[in-house]
């Protein structure tokens, strides 16, 4: 494996990595011991009875004889296909294609199972959003069910969006004796400019345009098959899979339904077959995803201004492999990893513009060259992480990779030596109101410190009503509580961004403090999010009252109030919501861990 760290690893990256390794040593060893046992017990399908096997290949058509012989490689496909999500609609044809590609190398493939894939863009701001975070646990459980048939030598994971990649990842990690590869589908072509879209949203929030104009604008932005083109959680997922070495190199942002996209899917299928125990180059997922891979994912997140949702997802994903990280790790790495990309909402261009300017290959080359990422890691590609500092091309109908050329678009990407910002912009803020995350990379530096009287709400609908009534036309810190995992499933509060943006544009000093989440697409309004401990159960936000002075400061990492909370009673807990299936998720809410630990019920009860 080639290591592109000419000056050696940055000492802060080295220190954080070693701290994570030491912190994780007991849990990581338990995980690796489990993986080794599973590999010994389920190394192939021969342990299954004839009846078991007959059920497993009964409907496999022309592959039936090959699978029944028991000597060939059989790949399990876990798919998040549905045709309501634009990002996942292209996956409809993938299994049939991958079966053909598998046969080319003497292997077979079966769809092992499907997982749910909800779209936060559809449920944003409405009741269904309260199922969103725990859909991640559901996806992980569904992945485990698919793989539990033990018919497979490797796992192909078809998923892109917000909770879907983390859920697939968590489920697959518990079958870490199997090699695994994520197979992306790519972004939709660019629509109207993000600036134009955002302008229409704010005009609608102010009542200056109607629903018809707003719908026309949104439809011109989200307009065809493929991932949404802003750099939110879905596209941050794709970045992380590259930085963890779980993609075919540089495959994240190639658009659907193109010859290059299909060639990359073919390569992923061939590569997965080669990585199995029966192949030429055994690379189980448990060995690919180690502490260094997780640190690389954090570095990539910081360098690209990625979604704050991963301050929750990455701790949960890491725990599935016995690796323990916390927000101090993010904060310390953020101090040395500079922001070297500007992708909407942190800039004007979208992921297609980012890809044209060099994309993730550029980012990886820069991080490796500056010693800000680990190059000496095992990946699904030969050549280690250095192989990901490249660009895929089709030449004479054959797939190949070329070195990333120098970019001429310094509005999208810059070298580490001349970054957009000197740090990664994901700060830990803490104080007598708890601990939270403040994403500074999209916020004007003049707004990194806000101190003002607070206005406290228990629902995001209450904020919208107060905004429409003009009650927030002043310097104000909006506190939205009882939005944590245990309260209502921690929905994203992206619906609040337009009205708060309007107040900020009017010249008021405005900030948001919440134990809920903000979308990976949220932007310019300063916010302390994921505040833990959450209000439900007596977290500090439960004691705040209207008019209390709250200070939020990214400069010194402060989240505090001058009010004396010790003599107060906590606010009453809102009753649990009924309808839209929310009552069915009560067990997830009741047992959920804190946001900093990943907000998972499943991992908490499993003792992971």
PELINHU-V854245 format. One record per helix or strand of 3 or more residues. SS is the DSSP state (H for helix, E for strand). FROM is the first residue (numbers start at 1). LEN is the number of residues. If there is no record, write none. Layout:
<<SS/FROM/LEN> <SS/FROM/LEN>>
This chain:
<<H/11/31> <H/45/3> <H/50/8> <H/61/9> <E/74/6> <H/86/19> <E/108/7> <H/120/4> <H/127/21> <E/154/5> <H/162/12> <E/179/4> <H/194/12> <H/211/11> <H/233/11> <H/259/16> <H/285/4> <H/291/14> <H/310/11> <H/327/8> <H/351/6> <H/359/11> <H/384/5> <E/390/6> <E/398/6> <H/416/3> <E/426/6> <E/434/6> <H/445/3> <E/449/9> <H/460/9> <E/476/5> <H/485/4> <H/496/10> <E/510/5> <E/527/6> <H/540/4> <E/549/5> <E/558/4> <H/582/10> <H/595/3> <H/601/6>>
